[in-house]
């Protein structure tokens, strides 16, 4: 092509509180920046990251130009971003401007339809209005797992031929420094613990709380991390058992240390678009017990133990297996490292560039 392809990246995520969705956007953008520095792309693709004024990405970009645009807030995508969009717009965090048709948008999950009780009324109302409209308006839709792809087609948001699966990756955990965490070493007298991450209702923490007394008898504690934010939590339902510690917000370094020191990472979610915490645990050598539901079977493969999210007894049995079986734990660690390598931010960024290229070729 004589002219360079132009790509604008929706950078509203830079101003938002970091969750798995924002993590996805950050890692894809930094990998795209690395790719665009390669000789094969330098003269053929031009890209910019359009961000609300006052926000700044916590990673240096060399090939992608950063542009701060006045305004912010939930309507910034709709009222400001369209006027700064050049070429193909890449929206990586569920929401993009309805007025831009030449857009690739990543819809991570349909949790607002599947488990609406996890979200505030305002949040779920906005997403339930916007997601179907965006899915029909955008040129291409991306999602992060085959499960989410089935949900998007099953709920009638888009047809399969318009949809591409581009999953999360694992490489970001290499930047984490567990040695810097306050949880880097076990405290004197500290009992073995099960680690959980996320307290929204669909994270289903209650299944583990239901067996807290039996776990206490086994000499096990439960450590639960996660900021409450605006989502509704299982922990709002009543008193917390004495062997359960609520950690609140913790850093990435803390998460890494807890993965490395835990007996296992328990992930009893009712639904997940992808399930990035499970992949992070696998990549850091933490045995995983996950729900046999949603996307978790495709993310964890044969590298995890599985339990019915509705059966506390199932979870107790699997935890006992791990506690009693050092060989089982070691086998899961080895399989976990191998499984994590199947998911790469670098590969996912290349798939996005392929999609951008395909839109330009279709227009020619």
ZIHU-V859058 format. One record per pair of residues at least 12 apart in sequence whose ideal C-beta (glycine too) atoms are under 10 Angstrom apart, sorted by the first residue. I is the first residue (numbers start at 1). GAP is how many residues later the second one is. D is the distance in whole Angstrom. If there is no record, write none. Layout:
i={I,I}
gap={GAP,GAP}
d={D,D}
This chain:
i={1,1,1,1,1,1,1,3,3,3,3,4,4,4,4,4,4,4,4,4,5,5,5,5,5,5,5,5,5,5,5,5,5,6,6,6,6,6,6,6,6,6,6,6,7,7,7,7,7,7,7,7,7,7,7,7,7,7,7,7,7,7,7,7,7,8,8,8,8,8,8,8,8,8,8,8,8,8,8,8,8,8,8,8,8,9,9,9,9,9,9,9,9,9,9,9,9,9,9,9,9,9,9,9,9,9,10,10,10,10,10,10,10,10,10,10,10,10,10,10,10,10,10,10,10,10,10,11,11,11,11,11,11,11,11,11,11,11,11,11,11,11,11,11,11,11,11,11,12,12,12,12,12,12,12,12,12,12,12,12,12,12,12,12,12,12,13,13,13,13,13,13,13,13,13,13,13,13,14,14,14,14,14,14,14,14,14,14,14,14,14,15,15,15,15,15,15,15,15,15,16,16,16,16,16,17,17,17,17,18,18,19,19,19,19,19,19,19,19,20,20,20,20,20,20,20,20,20,20,20,20,20,21,21,21,21,21,21,21,21,21,21,21,22,22,23,23,23,23,23,23,23,24,24,24,24,24,24,24,24,24,24,24,24,24,24,25,25,25,25,25,25,25,25,26,26,26,26,26,26,27,27,27,27,27,27,27,27,27,27,27,28,28,28,28,28,28,28,28,28,28,28,28,29,29,29,29,29,29,29,29,29,29,29,30,30,30,30,30,30,30,30,30,30,31,31,31,31,31,31,31,31,31,31,31,32,32,32,32,32,32,32,32,32,32,32,32,32,32,32,33,33,33,33,33,33,33,33,33,33,34,34,34,34,34,34,34,35,35,35,35,35,35,35,36,36,36,36,36,36,37,37,37,37,38,41,41,42,44,44,44,45,45,45,45,45,45,45,46,46,46,46,46,47,47,47,47,47,47,47,47,47,47,48,48,48,48,48,48,48,48,48,49,49,49,49,49,49,49,50,50,50,50,50,50,50,50,50,50,50,50,50,51,51,51,51,51,51,51,51,52,52,52,52,52,52,52,52,52,52,53,53,53,53,53,53,53,54,54,54,54,55,55,55,56,59,67,67,69,69,69,70,74,74,74,74,75,76,77,77,77,77,77,77,77,77,77,77,77,78,78,78,78,78,78,78,79,79,80,81,81,81,81,82,82,82,82,82,82,83,83,85,85,85,85,85,87,87,87,87,88,88,88,88,88,88,88,88,88,88,88,88,88,88,89,89,89,89,89,89,89,90,90,90,90,90,90,90,90,90,90,91,91,91,91,91,91,91,91,92,92,92,92,92,92,92,93,93,93,93,94,94,94,94,94,94,94,94,94,94,95,95,95,95,95,95,96,96,96,96,97,97,97,98,98,98,98,98,98,99,100,100,100,100,101,101,101,102,102,102,102,102,102,103,103,103,103,103,103,103,104,104,104,104,104,104,104,104,104,104,104,104,105,105,105,105,105,105,105,105,105,105,106,106,106,106,106,106,106,106,106,106,106,107,107,107,107,107,107,107,107,107,107,107,107,107,107,107,107,107,107,107,108,108,108,108,108,108,108,108,108,108,109,109,109,109,109,109,109,109,109,109,109,109,109,109,109,109,110,110,110,110,110,110,110,110,110,110,110,110,110,110,110,111,111,111,111,111,111,111,111,111,111,111,111,111,111,112,112,112,112,112,112,112,112,113,113,113,113,113,113,113,113,113,114,114,114,114,114,114,114,115,115,115,115,115,115,115,115,115,116,116,116,117,117,117,117,117,118,118,118,118,118,118,118,118,118,118,119,119,119,119,119,119,119,120,120,120,120,122,123,123,131,131,131,131,132,132,132,132,132,133,134,134,135,135,135,135,135,135,135,135,136,136,136,136,136,138,138,139,139,139,139,139,139,140,140,140,140,140,140,140,140,140,141,141,141,141,141,141,141,142,142,142,142,142,142,142,142,142,142,143,143,143,143,143,143,143,143,143,143,144,144,144,144,144,144,144,144,144,144,144,144,144,145,145,145,145,145,145,145,145,145,145,145,145,145,145,146,146,146,146,146,147,147,147,147,147,147,147,147,147,147,147,147,147,148,148,148,148,148,148,148,148,148,149,149,149,149,150,150,151,151,151,151,164,164,164,164,164,165,165,165,165,166,166,166,166,166,166,166,166,167,167,167,167,167,167,167,167,167,167,167,167,167,168,168,168,168,168,168,168,168,168,168,168,169,169,169,169,169,169,169,169,169,169,169,169,169,170,170,170,170,170,170,170,170,170,170,170,170,170,170,171,171,171,171,171,171,171,172,172,172,172,172,173,173,173,173,173,173,173,173,173,173,173,174,174,174,175,175,175,176,176,176,176,176,176,176,176,176,176,176,176,177,177,177,177,177,178,178,178,178,178,178,178,178,178,178,178,179,179,179,179,180,180,180,180,180,180,181,181,181,181,181,181,181,181,181,181,181,182,182,182,182,182,183,183,183,183,183,183,183,183,183,183,183,183,183,183,183,183,184,184,184,184,184,184,184,185,185,186,190,190,191,191,191,191,191,191,191,191,192,192,192,192,192,192,192,192,192,192,193,193,193,193,193,193,193,193,193,193,193,193,193,194,194,194,194,194,194,194,194,194,194,194,194,194,194,194,194,194,194,194,194,194,195,195,195,195,195,195,195,195,195,195,195,195,195,195,195,195,195,195,195,195,195,196,196,196,196,196,196,196,196,196,196,196,196,196,196,196,196,196,197,197,197,197,197,197,197,197,197,197,197,197,197,197,197,197,197,198,198,198,198,198,198,198,198,198,198,198,199,199,199,199,199,199,199,199,199,199,199,199,199,199,200,200,200,200,200,200,200,200,200,201,201,201,201,201,201,201,201,202,202,202,202,202,202,202,202,202,203,203,203,203,203,203,203,203,203,203,203,203,203,204,204,204,204,204,204,204,204,204,204,204,205,205,205,205,205,205,205,205,205,205,205,205,205,206,206,206,206,206,206,206,207,207,207,207,207,207,207,207,207,207,207,207,207,207,207,207,208,208,208,208,208,208,208,208,208,208,208,208,208,209,209,209,209,209,209,209,209,209,209,209,210,210,210,210,210,210,211,211,211,211,211,211,211,211,212,212,212,212,212,212,213,213,213,214,214,214,214,214,214,215,215,215,215,215,215,215,215,216,216,216,216,217,218,218,218,218,218,218,218,219,219,220,220,220,220,220,220,221,221,221,221,221,221,222,222,222,222,222,222,222,223,223,223,223,223,223,223,223,223,224,224,224,224,224,224,224,225,225,225,225,225,225,225,225,225,225,225,226,226,226,226,226,226,227,227,227,227,228,228,228,229,233,252,255,255,255,255,256,256,256,256,256,257,258,258,258,259,259,259,259,259,259,259,259,259,259,260,260,260,260,261,262,262,262,262,262,263,263,263,263,263,263,263,264,264,264,264,264,264,264,264,264,264,264,264,264,264,264,265,265,265,265,265,265,265,265,265,265,265,265,265,266,266,266,266,266,266,266,266,266,266,266,266,266,267,267,267,267,267,267,267,267,267,267,267,268,268,268,268,268,268,268,268,268,268,268,268,268,269,269,269,269,269,269,269,270,270,270,270,270,271,271,271,271,271,271,272,272,272,272,272,272,272,273,273,274,274,274,274,274,274,275,275,275,275,275,275,275,275,275,275,275,276,276,277,277,278,278,278,278,278,278,278,278,278,278,278,279,279,279,279,279,279,279,279,279,280,281,281,281,281,281,282,282,282,282,282,282,282,282,282,282,282,282,282,282,282,282,283,283,283,283,283,283,284,284,284,284,285,285,285,285,285,285,285,285,286,286,286,286,287,287,287,287,287,287,287,287,287,287,287,287,287,287,288,288,288,288,288,288,288,288,288,288,288,289,289,289,289,289,289,289,289,289,289,289,289,290,290,290,290,290,290,290,291,291,291,291,291,291,291,291,292,292,292,292,292,292,292,292,293,293,293,293,293,294,296,299,299,299,299,300,300,300,300,300,301,301,301,301,301,301,302,302,302,302,302,302,303,303,303,303,303,303,303,303,303,303,303,304,304,304,304,304,305,305,305,305,305,305,305,306,307}
gap={42,43,44,356,359,360,363,41,43,84,357,37,38,39,40,41,42,43,83,356,36,39,40,41,42,82,83,348,351,352,354,355,356,39,40,41,42,79,80,81,82,83,350,354,25,29,38,39,40,41,42,57,78,79,80,81,82,83,97,345,346,349,350,352,353,38,39,40,41,42,57,59,73,74,76,77,78,79,80,81,82,83,92,94,95,16,19,20,23,24,38,39,40,41,42,52,55,57,58,76,79,80,81,82,83,343,15,39,40,41,66,67,71,75,79,80,81,82,83,85,86,87,90,93,94,95,96,14,18,37,38,39,40,41,44,45,46,53,55,56,57,58,65,70,79,80,81,82,13,38,39,40,43,57,60,61,62,64,65,68,69,79,80,81,83,84,12,13,16,36,38,42,44,78,79,80,81,82,12,15,35,36,37,38,40,41,42,43,44,52,54,36,37,38,39,40,41,57,58,61,36,39,56,58,77,210,212,213,232,40,234,74,89,179,207,208,210,212,257,88,89,124,148,177,178,252,253,254,255,256,257,260,71,72,73,74,85,87,88,123,252,253,255,70,71,145,146,149,229,253,257,322,68,69,82,84,120,142,143,144,145,249,250,252,321,324,24,32,65,66,67,68,69,81,31,32,33,66,146,319,32,65,141,142,143,144,145,318,319,321,322,62,64,78,114,138,140,141,317,320,321,323,324,18,20,28,30,32,35,61,63,316,320,323,27,28,29,30,31,34,141,142,315,319,138,140,313,314,315,316,317,318,319,321,322,13,15,17,29,31,32,58,313,314,316,317,318,320,321,324,14,16,24,26,27,28,29,30,31,316,27,28,29,30,311,312,315,12,28,311,314,315,317,318,25,26,27,28,313,317,24,25,26,27,25,22,312,21,309,313,316,18,19,42,308,311,312,315,17,18,19,40,41,14,16,17,18,39,40,41,43,306,309,13,16,17,18,19,36,37,38,39,12,15,16,17,18,19,41,15,16,17,18,19,26,30,31,33,34,35,36,39,15,16,17,18,21,25,30,33,16,17,18,19,20,21,24,25,28,29,15,16,17,18,19,23,27,14,16,17,18,13,14,17,12,116,17,19,12,14,15,14,21,48,49,52,22,21,12,14,16,18,19,20,21,22,23,53,57,17,18,19,20,21,22,52,18,20,17,15,16,18,19,14,15,16,17,18,21,14,16,12,14,15,17,18,15,269,272,273,12,14,15,16,51,52,264,267,268,269,270,271,272,275,12,13,14,15,16,49,50,13,14,15,16,50,52,262,263,265,266,12,13,14,15,16,43,47,51,12,13,14,16,50,74,260,12,13,14,15,12,13,14,15,18,33,36,37,40,179,12,31,32,35,36,39,34,38,41,42,37,40,41,32,35,36,38,39,40,38,34,37,38,39,36,37,38,36,37,38,257,258,261,31,34,35,36,37,38,256,34,35,36,37,38,60,62,248,251,252,254,255,26,29,30,32,33,34,35,36,37,38,32,34,35,36,37,38,42,58,60,167,246,20,23,24,25,27,28,31,34,35,36,37,41,42,44,45,50,51,56,166,34,35,36,37,40,60,164,165,166,168,22,34,35,36,38,39,42,43,93,162,163,164,165,166,185,186,17,18,21,22,33,37,38,40,41,42,44,45,47,161,163,13,16,37,40,89,90,91,120,158,159,160,161,162,183,12,13,14,15,16,17,18,19,14,15,18,19,38,41,42,44,158,37,41,88,156,157,159,180,85,86,87,88,89,117,154,155,156,12,85,86,83,84,85,114,115,82,83,84,85,113,114,115,116,152,153,81,82,83,110,111,112,113,109,110,111,112,108,107,108,21,24,26,27,20,23,24,25,26,24,23,24,17,20,21,22,23,24,27,28,20,21,22,23,26,20,24,23,216,219,220,223,224,18,22,23,24,212,215,216,218,219,12,16,17,18,21,22,23,20,21,22,23,24,25,206,209,210,213,14,15,20,21,22,23,24,130,131,152,21,22,23,24,128,129,130,131,132,151,155,199,204,20,21,22,23,127,128,129,130,149,150,151,152,153,154,19,21,149,151,152,18,124,125,126,127,128,146,147,148,149,150,151,152,15,17,19,123,124,125,126,146,147,14,15,16,146,13,145,120,122,143,144,187,188,190,191,194,109,133,183,186,181,182,183,184,185,186,188,189,107,109,112,128,131,132,175,176,177,178,180,181,184,105,106,107,108,111,112,131,175,176,177,180,107,110,114,171,172,173,174,175,176,177,178,179,180,106,109,110,112,113,114,167,169,170,171,172,173,174,175,112,169,170,172,173,174,175,80,104,108,111,173,79,82,83,86,106,107,108,109,110,111,167,82,109,110,77,78,81,75,76,77,78,79,80,81,83,84,104,107,108,74,75,76,79,80,74,75,76,77,78,79,80,81,82,83,106,74,77,78,81,71,72,73,74,76,77,69,70,71,72,73,74,75,76,77,79,80,68,69,71,72,75,12,40,42,64,67,68,70,71,72,73,74,75,76,77,78,79,69,70,72,73,74,76,77,72,76,75,31,71,24,25,27,28,29,30,52,72,23,26,27,28,29,69,70,71,72,131,22,27,28,29,30,50,51,52,65,68,69,70,71,14,17,18,21,26,27,28,29,30,49,50,68,69,70,71,72,95,121,125,128,129,26,27,28,29,30,52,60,62,63,64,65,66,67,68,69,70,71,72,82,86,91,12,13,26,27,28,29,30,48,51,62,66,68,69,70,71,72,81,26,27,28,29,50,53,58,61,62,68,69,70,79,80,81,83,84,26,27,28,29,33,35,36,69,71,74,79,25,26,27,28,29,30,32,33,34,35,36,37,47,49,26,28,29,30,31,32,33,34,69,30,31,32,33,34,35,36,69,29,30,32,67,68,69,70,92,107,21,23,28,30,31,64,65,66,67,68,69,74,106,30,62,63,64,65,66,67,87,89,105,106,17,19,21,28,29,30,32,35,39,41,61,63,64,27,28,29,31,32,62,106,27,59,61,62,63,84,100,101,102,103,104,105,106,107,108,109,14,16,26,33,36,58,59,60,81,104,107,108,111,13,15,25,26,28,29,30,31,32,35,103,31,101,102,103,105,106,30,101,102,103,104,105,106,108,28,29,30,31,32,100,28,29,30,98,99,101,102,105,106,26,28,29,100,101,104,105,108,25,26,27,28,26,25,45,98,101,102,105,106,24,104,23,43,44,99,100,103,20,21,22,23,24,42,18,19,21,22,23,24,44,20,21,22,23,24,27,35,38,39,16,20,21,22,23,24,42,20,21,22,23,24,25,26,29,30,33,52,20,21,22,23,24,51,20,21,22,23,18,20,21,20,13,28,22,25,26,29,24,25,27,28,30,27,23,26,28,18,21,22,23,24,25,26,27,28,29,21,24,25,26,25,19,22,24,25,26,23,24,26,56,59,60,66,17,22,23,24,25,26,40,41,54,55,57,58,59,65,68,12,13,15,16,17,19,21,22,23,24,25,39,71,12,15,21,22,23,24,25,39,41,49,52,53,56,14,21,22,23,24,29,32,33,37,40,42,21,22,23,25,28,39,40,41,42,43,44,46,47,21,22,24,25,26,27,40,21,23,24,39,40,20,22,23,24,25,38,18,19,21,22,23,24,27,21,22,20,21,22,24,25,69,13,15,16,18,19,20,21,22,23,24,25,23,67,13,22,12,13,17,18,21,22,25,26,58,61,62,17,20,21,24,57,60,61,63,64,60,19,22,23,55,59,17,18,19,21,22,50,51,53,54,55,56,57,58,59,60,61,53,54,56,57,58,60,49,52,53,56,44,45,47,48,49,51,52,55,43,46,47,50,16,17,18,31,35,38,41,42,43,44,45,46,48,49,12,15,16,17,18,34,44,45,47,48,51,15,16,17,18,25,26,28,29,30,32,33,43,13,14,15,16,17,19,28,13,15,16,17,18,19,23,24,12,13,14,15,16,17,19,22,13,14,15,16,17,15,13,40,41,43,44,32,35,36,39,40,34,35,37,38,39,41,29,30,33,34,36,37,28,29,30,31,32,33,34,35,36,37,39,14,28,31,32,35,12,13,14,16,17,23,27,12,12}
d={10,7,10,9,7,9,8,9,9,10,9,9,9,7,6,6,5,10,9,10,9,6,5,7,9,6,7,9,6,7,9,5,10,8,5,7,8,9,5,3,7,10,9,9,8,9,6,7,4,8,10,9,10,8,5,5,8,6,9,9,9,5,10,10,10,10,7,6,8,6,10,9,8,10,7,5,5,6,7,5,7,9,9,10,9,8,9,6,8,10,7,7,5,7,9,10,7,10,10,10,10,8,5,8,7,10,8,9,7,9,9,7,6,8,6,7,4,7,7,8,6,8,9,9,10,8,10,8,8,9,5,5,4,7,7,10,7,10,8,8,9,9,10,9,10,10,9,10,9,9,7,6,8,10,8,9,9,6,6,10,7,8,10,7,8,9,4,7,9,10,9,9,9,9,7,5,10,10,8,9,8,10,5,7,10,4,7,5,8,9,10,7,5,9,7,4,9,6,9,8,9,9,10,10,8,8,7,10,10,9,9,9,10,9,10,9,8,10,9,8,10,9,8,10,9,9,8,7,9,4,8,10,8,5,7,10,9,5,9,9,8,10,9,9,6,8,10,7,9,7,10,10,6,8,7,7,7,9,9,6,9,10,8,8,9,9,10,10,9,9,4,5,10,8,7,8,7,9,8,10,9,10,8,6,10,8,6,4,10,8,8,8,6,8,10,8,9,9,7,6,6,10,6,9,6,7,8,7,7,9,8,10,8,10,8,10,5,9,7,9,10,9,8,8,8,8,9,5,5,9,7,4,8,9,10,9,7,9,9,8,7,8,10,10,10,5,9,7,7,9,8,9,10,8,9,5,6,5,5,9,10,9,8,10,9,8,8,10,8,8,6,7,9,6,9,8,4,7,9,8,10,6,5,10,9,8,7,8,10,9,10,8,10,9,7,7,8,10,9,9,8,8,8,9,7,5,7,9,8,9,8,10,9,10,6,4,7,5,8,9,7,9,7,5,7,5,7,10,9,9,8,5,8,6,10,9,6,10,5,7,9,9,7,7,5,7,9,10,10,10,7,7,8,6,4,8,5,10,8,9,5,6,5,7,7,9,9,7,10,10,7,7,10,8,8,10,7,10,7,8,5,10,8,9,10,7,10,9,10,7,9,6,6,5,9,10,9,9,10,9,9,5,6,7,10,9,8,9,9,8,5,9,8,9,5,9,5,5,10,10,9,8,9,6,8,8,7,8,9,8,9,6,7,6,8,9,10,8,5,9,10,5,7,10,9,7,4,7,8,9,9,8,5,8,8,10,9,7,10,9,7,6,7,4,7,9,8,8,9,9,8,5,9,8,10,9,9,7,9,8,7,6,6,8,10,7,8,7,8,10,9,8,8,6,8,7,9,6,9,7,9,9,10,8,6,7,10,6,9,9,10,8,8,9,6,7,6,9,6,10,7,10,8,8,8,4,6,8,10,9,7,7,5,8,6,9,10,7,5,7,10,7,9,6,8,9,5,9,8,6,7,10,10,10,8,4,7,7,10,9,7,10,9,10,10,6,10,7,7,9,6,7,6,9,7,10,9,6,7,9,9,8,9,7,5,9,7,9,9,4,7,10,10,8,8,9,9,5,7,9,10,7,7,3,8,10,9,8,9,9,7,10,9,10,7,10,5,7,9,6,7,8,8,9,9,10,9,9,10,6,10,10,9,6,8,7,10,4,9,9,4,5,10,10,7,9,7,8,10,8,10,6,9,10,7,9,8,8,5,10,9,8,6,4,10,9,10,9,6,6,8,10,10,9,5,8,10,6,5,4,5,8,5,6,9,10,9,9,8,9,9,10,8,6,7,10,5,7,8,9,7,8,9,9,6,10,10,8,8,5,9,9,9,9,7,9,9,4,4,10,8,9,10,8,7,10,9,9,8,8,9,9,6,8,10,9,6,8,6,10,6,9,8,7,10,8,5,9,6,5,7,10,8,5,7,5,10,9,8,8,7,10,9,7,8,6,8,9,7,9,10,7,7,5,6,9,5,4,9,9,8,9,10,9,6,10,6,9,8,6,5,8,8,4,9,10,6,7,6,9,7,10,6,10,8,8,8,8,9,9,5,4,8,8,7,9,9,8,10,10,9,5,7,9,7,6,9,5,10,10,10,9,8,9,9,7,9,9,6,10,10,10,10,9,9,5,9,9,5,6,10,8,6,10,9,9,9,8,9,5,9,9,9,6,9,9,5,9,5,6,9,8,6,9,8,7,9,8,9,9,10,10,5,5,3,7,7,6,9,9,5,7,8,4,9,10,9,4,7,9,5,7,8,8,9,10,9,7,5,7,8,9,8,9,7,8,9,7,8,9,5,9,10,5,6,8,10,8,10,8,10,9,9,5,6,9,7,4,9,9,10,9,10,8,10,8,5,7,9,9,6,8,9,4,4,8,8,6,8,8,8,9,8,10,8,10,5,9,9,8,8,7,9,4,5,8,7,4,8,9,10,9,9,9,7,8,10,9,10,9,8,10,9,5,9,9,4,5,10,9,7,10,8,9,9,5,10,8,8,8,8,6,8,9,10,9,9,5,6,5,8,10,10,9,7,6,7,9,8,5,9,8,9,7,4,7,5,9,10,8,8,8,6,6,9,7,10,10,7,6,7,5,7,9,10,10,6,6,6,8,5,8,9,7,9,10,10,8,5,8,7,9,9,10,5,7,10,8,4,8,7,5,7,10,9,8,7,6,10,6,7,5,7,8,9,10,10,9,10,7,5,7,8,9,9,8,5,6,9,9,7,8,9,7,9,8,10,5,9,9,9,8,8,5,9,9,9,10,8,8,10,7,6,8,4,8,7,9,8,9,4,6,5,9,8,9,8,9,8,10,4,7,6,8,9,7,5,7,6,10,9,9,8,9,10,9,6,5,5,8,9,10,9,8,9,8,7,8,7,5,8,10,9,10,10,7,10,9,4,6,5,9,7,9,5,9,9,6,9,8,4,7,10,10,9,10,9,7,10,10,4,9,7,10,8,9,9,9,4,10,9,9,8,9,6,7,8,5,10,9,6,10,6,8,9,10,8,6,10,6,10,8,6,9,9,8,9,7,8,9,9,10,7,6,7,9,10,10,4,9,9,9,10,5,8,10,6,5,10,8,8,4,8,6,6,10,7,9,8,9,9,10,6,9,9,9,7,9,9,7,7,9,9,7,7,4,9,10,10,10,9,8,7,6,10,9,9,7,7,10,7,10,7,10,9,5,7,6,9,9,8,6,5,7,9,8,10,8,5,8,6,10,6,9,7,9,7,7,5,7,9,10,9,8,4,7,8,5,10,7,7,7,10,9,8,8,8,8,10,10,6,4,9,10,8,9,9,10,9,8,7,9,9,8,10,10,6,9,9,9,10,8,9,7,5,9,9,4,8,4,10,10,10,6,7,7,9,8,10,6,8,10,9,7,10,8,6,6,8,8,7,4,7,5,10,9,8,8,7,10,5,9,8,8,7,7,9,4,9,9,5,7,5,7,8,9,10,10,10,10,8,5,8,10,10,9,7,9,8,10,8,7,7,5,6,7,10,9,8,10,9,8,8,5,9,10,7,9,5,9,10,9,9,6,8,5,7,7,9,7,7,7,7,7,5,8,9,7,5,8,9,9,9,8,8,5,5,6,8,8,6,9,5,9,9,6,9,10,7,9,10,7,5,5,10,9,5,8,8,9,10,10,5,9,9,6,6,6,9,7,9,10,10,10,6,8,10,9,8,6,9,6,8,9,10,9,7,9,8,7,9,6,7,9,9,8,4,7,9,5,5,9,10,9,7,7,9,4,8,9,9,8,9,9,10,10,9,5,9,6,7,9,9,9,8,7,9,8,7,10,6,10,8,5,9,9,4,6,10,7,6,7,4,7,9,10,7,10,10,7,9,7,5,7,6,9,7,10,5,7,9,7,9,10,5,8,6,8,9,10,10,7,7,8,4,9,10,9,10,10,4,7,6,8,10,9,9,10,8,6,9,9,9,8,10,9,8,10,9,8,7,10,8,9,9,5,10,8,10,9,6,10,9,8,9,6,9,9,4,4,8,7,4,8,10,10,7,8,8,8,9,5,9,7,7,8,7,8,9}
